[in-house]
Amino acid sequence: MEAADTGMRILVDADACPVKEEIKQAAKITGTPVILVSSYDHVLREEAGIQVVRVDRGKESADLYIVNHLKAGDLVITQDYGLAALVLAKRAYALSERGVIYDSANIEFLLDRRHISAKVRRGGGRTRGPKKFTAEDRAIFAEKCLKLLYELQEKA
């Protein structure tokens, strides 16, 4: 598979990503190359247009790889708000696994909410975890991902 005219790539924080197949499908339709970044603990296969990068088991290893290899205009798929903030700072795009486009209008709020929740947990309190990932979430992601890829290709 050849890269789209834009030179854009999709980088995926792949360790716990539930939408890898949807990403592959959208990439195939749009001709966008994909880099799946995952620890050695996960078994991922390379395919046409899909590169697999394995990193150490360290908590932030995949995030650091993505930030260090990212270029402006790339799309990153992640559920990590911290990584999304770094992606935006490098003039790239970030999309959650539930189809939320991270941008300057929402990232500060999400980071603040994450900080407050961590403070509550450190103080012995409890916070809610993410809701169960559903088939509807998967469908929403697939639609938003494909739409965003088309929009980014038109911009370039």
C-alpha positions as CSV (number, residue, x, y, z in Angstrom):
1,M,0.0,0.0,0.0
2,E,1.4,3.4,-1.0
3,A,1.1,6.3,1.4
4,A,-1.6,8.9,0.6
5,D,-0.4,12.0,-1.2
6,T,-0.3,13.9,2.1
7,G,2.5,11.7,3.6
8,M,0.3,11.4,6.7
9,R,0.6,8.3,8.8
10,I,-1.5,6.8,11.5
11,L,0.4,6.0,14.7
12,V,-1.5,3.8,17.2
13,D,-0.9,3.4,20.9
14,A,-1.7,-0.2,20.4
15,D,-1.2,-2.0,23.7
16,A,-4.9,-1.8,24.8
17,C,-6.4,-0.5,21.6
18,P,-9.7,-2.2,20.9
19,V,-10.2,-0.7,17.4
20,K,-7.1,-2.0,15.6
21,E,-9.2,-3.7,12.9
22,E,-11.2,-0.6,12.3
23,I,-8.0,1.5,12.0
24,K,-6.6,-1.0,9.5
25,Q,-9.8,-0.9,7.4
26,A,-9.9,3.0,7.4
27,A,-6.2,3.0,6.4
28,K,-6.7,0.6,3.6
29,I,-9.6,2.6,2.2
30,T,-7.7,5.9,2.3
31,G,-4.2,4.5,1.5
32,T,-2.8,5.7,4.8
33,P,0.2,3.8,6.3
34,V,-0.2,2.6,9.9
35,I,2.4,2.2,12.6
36,L,1.2,0.0,15.5
37,V,3.4,0.7,18.6
38,S,3.2,-1.9,21.3
39,S,5.2,-3.5,24.1
40,Y,6.8,-6.9,23.6
41,D,4.0,-8.4,25.6
42,H,1.6,-8.1,22.7
43,V,1.7,-10.1,19.5
44,L,0.8,-8.0,16.5
45,R,1.5,-9.0,12.9
46,E,2.7,-6.8,10.1
47,E,0.6,-6.7,7.0
48,A,0.6,-4.6,3.8
49,G,0.7,-1.0,4.9
50,I,0.9,-1.9,8.6
51,Q,4.2,-1.6,10.4
52,V,4.6,-3.0,13.9
53,V,7.0,-1.4,16.3
54,R,7.8,-3.2,19.6
55,V,9.0,-1.2,22.6
56,D,10.0,-2.1,26.2
57,R,7.4,-2.9,28.8
58,G,7.9,0.5,30.5
59,K,4.7,2.4,31.3
60,E,5.5,5.3,28.9
61,S,7.6,3.4,26.3
62,A,5.0,3.4,23.5
63,D,4.1,7.0,24.2
64,L,7.7,8.1,24.0
65,Y,8.3,6.2,20.8
66,I,5.2,7.9,19.2
67,V,6.2,11.4,20.3
68,N,9.7,10.9,19.1
69,H,8.7,9.6,15.7
70,L,5.7,11.7,15.1
71,K,5.6,14.4,12.4
72,A,3.3,17.3,11.9
73,G,0.1,16.2,10.2
74,D,0.2,12.6,11.4
75,L,-2.8,11.1,13.2
76,V,-2.4,9.4,16.5
77,I,-5.0,7.0,18.0
78,T,-4.8,6.9,21.8
79,Q,-6.9,7.0,24.9
80,D,-4.0,8.7,26.8
81,Y,-4.8,12.4,27.4
82,G,-1.1,13.2,28.1
83,L,0.0,11.7,24.9
84,A,-2.8,13.5,23.0
85,A,-1.6,16.8,24.4
86,L,2.0,16.2,23.2
87,V,0.6,15.2,19.8
88,L,-1.3,18.4,19.5
89,A,1.8,20.4,20.6
90,K,3.6,18.8,17.6
91,R,0.9,20.0,15.2
92,A,-0.4,16.5,14.6
93,Y,-3.9,15.2,15.2
94,A,-5.2,12.9,18.0
95,L,-8.3,10.7,18.1
96,S,-9.6,8.6,21.0
97,E,-10.6,5.0,20.6
98,R,-14.2,6.2,21.1
99,G,-14.1,8.7,18.3
100,V,-13.4,11.9,20.3
101,I,-11.1,14.3,18.4
102,Y,-8.7,15.8,20.8
103,D,-8.1,19.5,20.2
104,S,-7.2,22.7,21.9
105,A,-10.8,23.2,23.0
106,N,-11.0,20.0,25.0
107,I,-7.5,18.8,26.0
108,E,-7.0,21.1,28.9
109,F,-10.3,20.1,30.5
110,L,-9.5,16.4,30.0
111,L,-6.0,16.8,31.6
112,D,-7.5,18.7,34.5
113,R,-10.1,16.0,35.0
114,R,-7.4,13.3,35.0
115,H,-5.4,15.3,37.5
116,I,-8.3,15.8,39.9
117,S,-9.2,12.1,39.7
118,A,-5.6,11.0,40.4
119,K,-5.6,13.4,43.4
120,V,-8.8,11.8,44.7
121,R,-7.3,8.3,44.3
122,R,-4.0,9.3,46.1
123,G,-6.1,10.6,49.0
124,G,-7.8,7.2,49.3
125,G,-11.0,8.1,47.4
126,R,-12.5,6.2,44.5
127,T,-13.3,7.4,41.0
128,R,-15.2,5.8,38.2
129,G,-13.3,4.0,35.5
130,P,-14.2,4.1,31.8
131,K,-17.5,2.7,30.8
132,K,-17.5,-0.7,29.0
133,F,-16.5,-0.5,25.3
134,T,-19.5,-1.4,23.1
135,A,-20.2,-2.3,19.5
136,E,-21.8,1.2,19.2
137,D,-18.5,2.8,20.4
138,R,-16.6,0.7,17.8
139,A,-19.0,1.9,15.0
140,I,-18.7,5.5,16.1
141,F,-14.9,5.2,16.0
142,A,-14.9,3.6,12.6
143,E,-17.1,6.4,11.2
144,K,-15.2,9.3,12.8
145,C,-11.8,7.8,11.9
146,L,-12.6,7.5,8.2
147,K,-14.2,10.9,8.1
148,L,-11.2,12.5,9.8
149,L,-8.8,10.8,7.4
150,Y,-10.7,12.1,4.4
151,E,-10.8,15.6,5.9
152,L,-7.0,15.6,6.6
153,Q,-6.2,14.4,3.1
154,E,-8.3,17.2,1.6
155,K,-6.5,19.8,3.8
156,A,-3.1,18.7,2.5
